[in-house]
Amino acid sequence: MVDSIGQVNSVPVANKSAVLAARFKEINDKQGFLGSIWNNIKEATNTGVSKSDCQNMLLKYQRGEISFDEALEYINSYEKKQNSMVDLEANVITGITAIAIATAAVSAGPIGWALAFAKGAPIGAAVKTLVKLVDRATNKTKNDEFDVKQMTKDALSGAITGTTSAVASGVGIGIKAGNFGLAVSNGAKCGAQCGALAGSTSYIIDTSFDKDKYFNLNDCLKNTLTSTFVAGTVGGIVGAGMYKMSGNIGQDVSKSVTRTIVDDSASSSTRKILGAGEREILALGN
């Protein structure tokens, strides 16, 4: 690991290449299944800093096209972006699980903060801790699974994500109104609000508990906006699902069919009456 850039500035290029290679290997060894999934997506779509991009930067350094500092900064940015996305993926899994369980517990009516905390906090803490533990267990770094400091951070941020996500399932207004559009928009709005809170607080907690990380406003905003979008989308889907489960769609269809039958019957009866009247008039005329 590179502790100080200054310590390697005076060593031969070959040794500097070894330093960069060692740093790159260290980062890759820490990538579990979540990090691998995200890297594969970037490789397939050719977006973002990927493993292949880092390998190309190492080759550029060896050819003298870029400096040691530039190569190291690029590799470190790869680690930073991977870690941020892994945490976001874990938050999404945590949020969806909390929403599902809270929705199953309370099938109608908005969920208050007290109930959301009672159900969402322990669920969120457990799910995120487990997801991140499995992620570390699938990397190539030995004895990395049970990192007490990381598990503490995951439990705290997971509790917040679980609580706010549980509130996102409070789409009862739309259901009670029997309005599908309102159920979706209310769920999306509530999910977005909770996602924004979960995204920002989880980032703050993550940087507060890790001395190797520092608070960056742009990263915090990015994490918040991404979490807002994901949670808002999930909230809208939950709203639609809960509306469907409430039976309102079936009721609306039934009402529509009933109106159609009644209207058709009325118009048919009207045509019969008019037809009879016309025949009488014609008979009188003859």
C-alpha positions in Angstrom: 0.0 0.0 0.0 1.2 3.5 -0.7 1.5 5.4 2.5 3.2 8.5 1.2 3.6 9.6 -2.4 6.8 11.4 -1.6 8.5 8.2 -0.5 8.3 6.8 -4.0 9.1 9.8 -6.1 12.8 9.2 -6.1 12.8 5.5 -6.8 13.2 4.0 -10.3 10.2 3.7 -12.7 10.2 -0.1 -12.5 9.8 0.0 -8.7 7.1 2.7 -9.0 5.3 0.4 -11.5 5.5 -2.3 -8.8 4.0 0.1 -6.3 1.1 1.0 -8.6 0.5 -2.7 -9.4 0.5 -3.6 -5.7 -2.0 -0.8 -4.9 -4.2 -1.9 -7.8 -4.1 -5.5 -6.6 -5.0 -4.5 -3.1 -8.1 -2.6 -4.4 -9.2 -5.5 -6.6 -8.7 -8.1 -3.8 -11.2 -6.1 -1.7 -13.9 -6.3 -4.4 -16.7 -8.7 -3.4 -19.7 -9.8 -5.4 -21.3 -6.3 -5.3 -18.2 -4.6 -6.5 -17.8 -7.2 -9.2 -21.3 -6.7 -10.5 -20.9 -3.0 -10.7 -17.5 -3.3 -12.5 -19.0 -5.7 -15.0 -21.8 -3.2 -15.7 -19.2 -0.5 -16.3 -17.2 -2.8 -18.6 -20.2 -3.7 -20.6 -21.6 -0.2 -21.0 -18.1 1.5 -21.2 -19.1 4.0 -18.6 -17.3 5.1 -15.4 -13.9 4.0 -14.2 -13.5 0.3 -14.6 -10.8 -2.3 -13.9 -9.8 -2.3 -17.6 -9.4 1.5 -17.5 -7.0 1.2 -14.5 -5.0 -1.4 -16.3 -4.7 0.9 -19.3 -3.5 3.7 -17.0 -0.8 1.4 -15.6 0.4 0.7 -19.2 0.4 4.4 -20.0 2.6 5.1 -17.0 5.0 2.4 -18.0 5.2 4.0 -21.5 5.9 7.4 -19.9 2.7 8.9 -21.1 1.5 10.0 -17.6 3.1 10.6 -14.2 3.1 8.4 -11.2 0.8 10.8 -9.3 -1.7 10.8 -12.2 -1.8 7.0 -12.3 -2.1 6.6 -8.6 -4.9 9.2 -8.4 -6.8 7.4 -11.1 -6.5 4.0 -9.4 -7.6 5.6 -6.1 -10.6 7.1 -7.8 -11.5 3.6 -9.0 -11.5 2.4 -5.4 -13.5 5.4 -4.2 -16.2 5.0 -6.8 -16.4 1.2 -6.3 -16.9 1.6 -2.5 -19.6 4.3 -3.0 -21.6 2.1 -5.4 -21.2 -1.0 -3.2 -22.6 0.9 -0.3 -25.4 2.2 -2.4 -26.3 -1.3 -3.7 -26.4 -2.5 -0.1 -28.7 0.5 0.8 -31.0 -0.4 -2.1 -31.3 -4.0 -1.0 -31.8 -2.9 2.6 -34.5 -0.4 1.6 -36.4 -2.8 -0.6 -36.4 -5.4 2.2 -37.6 -2.9 4.8 -40.4 -1.7 2.5 -41.5 -5.2 1.7 -41.7 -6.2 5.4 -43.3 -3.0 6.5 -45.9 -3.3 3.7 -46.7 -6.9 4.7 -47.0 -5.8 8.4 -49.4 -2.9 7.6 -51.4 -3.5 4.5 -53.3 -0.2 4.5 -52.8 3.3 5.9 -49.6 5.4 6.2 -46.9 4.0 8.5 -45.8 6.5 11.2 -42.3 7.1 12.2 -42.6 5.1 15.5 -43.8 2.0 13.8 -41.3 2.4 11.0 -38.5 2.7 13.5 -39.7 -0.3 15.5 -39.8 -2.4 12.4 -37.5 -0.8 9.9 -34.5 0.0 12.1 -33.7 -3.6 13.2 -34.5 -5.0 9.8 -32.3 -2.4 8.1 -29.4 -2.9 10.5 -29.5 -6.7 10.1 -29.9 -6.7 6.3 -27.2 -4.2 5.5 -24.7 -5.7 7.9 -25.4 -9.2 6.4 -25.2 -7.9 2.8 -21.9 -6.2 3.4 -20.5 -9.1 5.4 -21.3 -11.5 2.5 -19.7 -9.0 0.1 -16.5 -9.0 2.1 -16.7 -12.8 2.4 -16.6 -13.1 -1.4 -13.5 -11.0 -1.9 -9.9 -12.1 -1.9 -8.8 -10.4 1.3 -8.3 -12.8 4.1 -10.0 -12.3 7.5 -11.9 -9.4 6.1 -15.4 -10.6 6.9 -15.9 -9.7 10.5 -14.6 -6.2 10.5 -16.1 -4.8 13.8 -15.8 -1.1 12.8 -17.3 -1.7 9.3 -20.1 -3.8 10.8 -20.9 -1.0 13.3 -21.1 1.5 10.5 -23.3 -0.8 8.4 -25.7 -1.4 11.3 -26.1 2.3 12.0 -26.6 3.4 8.4 -28.8 0.3 7.8 -31.0 1.2 10.7 -31.6 4.7 9.2 -32.2 3.3 5.7 -34.6 0.7 7.1 -36.5 3.3 9.0 -36.9 5.8 6.2 -37.6 3.1 3.7 -40.4 1.7 5.9 -42.0 5.1 5.9 -41.9 5.0 2.1 -44.5 2.3 2.2 -47.1 4.7 3.7 -49.2 5.0 0.6 -52.5 4.6 2.3 -53.9 7.9 1.1 -53.9 6.8 -2.5 -55.4 3.4 -1.6 -58.2 4.9 0.6 -59.0 7.4 -2.2 -59.4 4.5 -4.6 -57.1 6.4 -7.0 -54.4 4.5 -8.8 -52.5 7.6 -9.9 -52.5 9.1 -6.4 -51.3 5.8 -4.9 -48.3 5.8 -7.3 -47.4 9.5 -7.0 -47.8 9.4 -3.2 -45.6 6.4 -2.9 -43.0 7.9 -5.2 -43.0 11.2 -3.3 -42.7 9.5 0.1 -40.0 7.2 -1.2 -38.0 10.0 -2.7 -38.1 12.0 0.5 -37.0 9.0 2.6 -34.4 8.1 0.0 -32.9 11.6 0.2 -32.7 11.3 4.0 -31.3 7.8 3.9 -28.7 8.7 1.2 -27.3 11.7 3.0 -27.3 10.3 6.5 -25.7 6.9 5.4 -22.9 8.9 3.7 -22.3 11.1 6.7 -22.2 8.1 9.0 -19.9 6.2 6.7 -17.4 9.1 6.5 -17.6 9.8 10.2 -16.7 6.3 11.3 -13.8 5.8 8.9 -10.6 7.8 9.3 -9.5 6.9 5.8 -12.5 8.6 4.3 -13.3 12.3 4.3 -16.5 14.2 3.8 -17.0 15.5 0.2 -20.0 17.6 -0.6 -20.2 16.5 -4.2 -20.1 12.8 -3.2 -22.7 13.4 -0.5 -25.0 15.1 -3.1 -24.4 12.3 -5.6 -25.2 9.6 -3.0 -28.3 11.5 -1.9 -29.6 12.1 -5.4 -29.0 8.5 -6.4 -30.7 7.2 -3.3 -33.6 9.6 -3.9 -34.2 8.3 -7.4 -34.0 4.6 -6.5 -36.2 5.0 -3.4 -38.7 7.2 -5.3 -39.0 4.5 -8.0 -39.4 1.8 -5.5 -42.0 3.8 -3.6 -44.0 4.3 -6.8 -43.9 0.6 -7.5 -45.0 -0.2 -3.9 -47.9 2.3 -4.3 -49.0 0.6 -7.4 -48.7 -2.9 -5.8 -50.6 -1.9 -2.7 -53.3 -0.3 -4.7 -53.7 -3.5 -6.7 -53.8 -5.6 -3.6 -56.5 -3.4 -2.1 -58.8 -4.6 -4.9 -59.6 -1.1 -6.2 -58.6 -2.0 -9.7 -61.1 -4.8 -9.7 -63.7 -2.5 -8.2 -63.1 0.1 -10.9 -63.4 -2.4 -13.7 -66.6 -3.7 -12.1 -68.0 -0.2 -11.9 -67.0 0.5 -15.5 -68.6 -2.7 -16.7 -71.7 -1.9 -14.7 -72.0 1.6 -16.1 -71.5 0.2 -19.6 -74.3 -2.3 -19.2 -76.6 0.2 -17.6 -75.9 2.8 -20.3 -76.3 0.3 -23.1 -79.6 -1.0 -21.6 -80.9 2.5 -21.2 -80.0 3.5 -24.8 -81.5 0.2 -26.1 -84.7 0.8 -24.2 -84.8 4.4 -25.5 -84.4 3.1 -29.1 -87.3 0.7 -28.5 -89.6 3.4 -27.2 -88.7 5.7 -30.0 -89.3 2.9 -32.5 -92.7 2.2 -31.1 -93.6 5.9 -31.2 -92.5 6.2 -34.8 -94.7 3.3 -35.8 -97.7 4.8 -34.2 -97.2 8.1 -36.0 -96.8 6.4 -39.3 -100.0 4.4 -38.6 -102.0 7.5 -37.9 -100.7 9.1 -41.1 -101.9 6.3 -43.2 
